[in-house]
Amino acid sequence: MFRNGFVSTRVARFKKEEEGSLVIFSLFLFLAMVIFGGVAVDLMLYENRRTHVQAATDRAVLAAANLEQSVPAKTVVKDYLAKVGIHVDDDDIFVDEVGEMPVVTGRQVSVVVEAESPTLLMNMIGIKSLPYAAMSEAEESVNDVEVSLVLDVSGSMGSPMTKLENMQEAAKKFVDGVLEGADDDRVSISLIPYSTQVSVGPELIDRIVTEHDHEYSHCVNFEEQDFQTTAIHRFRQAVDEFGNLLEDGDGNPVMEPIPLSQTADFDPFVNYNTRLRTSNGSHYYPVCRDQASMDIVPWSNTVADLKDQIDSFTPSGNTSIDVAMKWATALLDPSMNAALVSLEGDATATVNIDSAFTQRPRGHNYEDVLKFIVLMTDGINTTQYELRDEDKEGMSDIYFDTSNNDYLMRIEDEDGDVDWWDMTDRRWENWTYDEDEDRHLSNIDVWSEMSVRWRAYRGFYLRTGRASDYYEQVGGYSNYDGPRQPIYARSNDPSADTKDRRLSQMCTAAKDAGIVVFTIGFEVTDDSADIMEACASSDQHFYRVTGQDIQYAFASIKNQINQLKLTQ
C-alpha cells in the first residue's frame, strides 16, 4: 500500500519535472523540416517537369504549324511530347488551328497542355499532385507576297516536247503550293510567258503609255535605259505645243511618262515564199505572238486561271530573257498600281484582279511585303528583231486591190510618173486606185499582212532584179549605205552581248530594290548557267536542273517563300 500522500507527491514532482522536453520540441522541429523540405523537393520537381513540358510543347507547336505538315496538329503535339517521355491524354490537349493545309500565307496553332505533377512528400499532408498548364502558340507565315513567275516557252522548249510538259507540271504544282487554300488575299502571282517577246495582253497594254499603237498584237519595245530601272516608264519634262518646257504653279517641272513603242506585228523569220499562215490570217513566227495563251496574267490569286494558262502553252520563237525580266520587275514596281486599280475597277475587263490587291504593287520600302521573281529558261538570249520607229508610222507605198486580192506597190519616178508593181502576180500592172473600194495600207498594216522576207522578195528583188535590194529590206546586207533598213537585230553577238548585258542590268536593278530573285536553268549550257546564276540573288537561289528535277527546283523555291516565327 502506498503511504499516505504518495500519489499526490509523485504528481507534484511530475508537474515540476522538465527533463526530456527538448527532445519533444526537437522531434517537432524535425517533422516540420521534413514537411517543408518535402514541399521544396516537390516544388522543384514540379517546376522541372513544367519547364520540360513547356519546352517540348514549344517544339511541338512549331512542328504543328509547319506549312508542309499534313498530320493533324493535335497528333503532332502528342507525338512530340511522347518522344520526350511525356504522356498526355487527348482530352488534356487543346488545339486552336487557323489556316489548314494547304496554305502558304500562314498557319497559326495555339496549344494548351494541362497535366499534373505527382508529389512525393507533400502526399503526407494530403496533396497528391500539383496541376500545371503549358501554353504555346506558333505561326508560320509570310507577309504580303508578290510573285512574278517567268516561264520560257520558246521553240527549244518543244525539243523534245517532254521539256515543256515537265515545266508545265512543275509550274502548276508551284501555283498550287503557293495559292491553293490561301483565302486571306496575301499572295498574288503575275504569270509571264515569254519567247522572242512578251505579250502584255490587250487590256493591260491599254493602261500603259504607248505609241505606234495597233490591235494586231500586244508587245512593247524597251530602250537601253529602261533596263536600268524597275519602273515600267521613264519620265521627261512635258512641253507645250510650241516646245516650251511646262511647269506647275509652284515652278516645278511637269513630268510625263516617255511612251513605249508598241512592237509591230511582223514576221522576220519565215522564208520569202510565205506571206502569212493562210489558215487563220496570222504570221508563222511573229516577234510578238498573238495567242491569248501567251498573254501576261497579272496580279492573280486564282489557281484555275493560272493553271489553265500554263496548260495552254505552245513552244515557238526565239528567247528574250532580258525583256521577260523587265516585265517581271515592272509588275512588282509600285508604278504599276494605277494600271492594277484601273483593271480591278473595270467591270468589262476579262482580267481577274482581287479587290484586296488595290494597294499593290507595294512600295519597295514597305516593311510588310516580300517580292519574288522566279525566272526560268532552257536556253540563252537569242536574236530579237525590231522595226525602226519611222517604219511604224504613216502610210506605206503598198495598196490592196480588193477586186483581185492583189497587193500593189506604187512606184513614182523623178518626173512624178506613177507605175504599179503587182507583188502578188509579180508583174507591172496598169492599175487605178479606187479609194472607195481599194485599201491604202499604213506601214503598220503592211507588216501585219505580209512577212518581212515576202515583202522584200516580191516588192524589191523581183521588181529590180538586184539581190542587194532584197537584203536591204531584211537587215542582212552589211555593205549597204543607203536608207536605214526597216528592221534590226538585238542579239547577244560576241561583240556586244546586248541582251545579256540588259539582262544583267535588270537583275541588278531588281536586287537593289529588295526583290528576291530565283533563277532556274533547265537543261542549259554552261554559259547560260553562268548568266542565270549571276542573275540570282545568291548562288543558293540558282537551280540547274534537267528532266523532272525541275519539279524539285520549283518545290524548293516555294518552300523558301515561307517564313516561320514563334509569336508566343
Secondary structure, 3 states (H helix, E strand, C coil): CCCCCHHHHHHHHHHHCCCCHHHHHHHHHHHHHHHHHHHHHHHHHHHHHHHHHHHHHHHHHHHHHCCCCCCCHHHHHHHHHHHCCCCCCHHHEEEEEECCCCCCCEEEEEEEEEEEEECCCHHHHCCCEEEEEEEEEEEEECCEEEEEEEEECCHHHHCCHHHHHHHHHHHHHHHHHHHCCCCCCCEEEEEEEECCCCECCHHHHCCCCEECCCCCCCCECCCHHHHHCCCCCCEEECECCCCCECECCCCCECEEECCEEECCCCCCCCCCCCCCECCCCECCCCCCCCCHHHECEEEECCHHHHHHHHHCCCCCCCCCHHHHHHHHHHCCCHHHHHHHHHHHCCCCCCCCCCHHHCCCCCCCCCCCEEEEEEEEECCCCCCEEEECHHHHCCEEEEEEECCCCEEEEEEECCCCCEEEEECCCCEEECCCCCCCCCEEEEHHHHHHHCCHHHHHHHHHHHHHCCHHHHHHHHCCCCCCCCCCCCEEEECCCCCCCHHHHHHHHHHHHHHHCCCEEEEEEECCCHHHHHHHHHHCCCHHHEEEECHHHHHHHHHHHHHHHCCEECCC
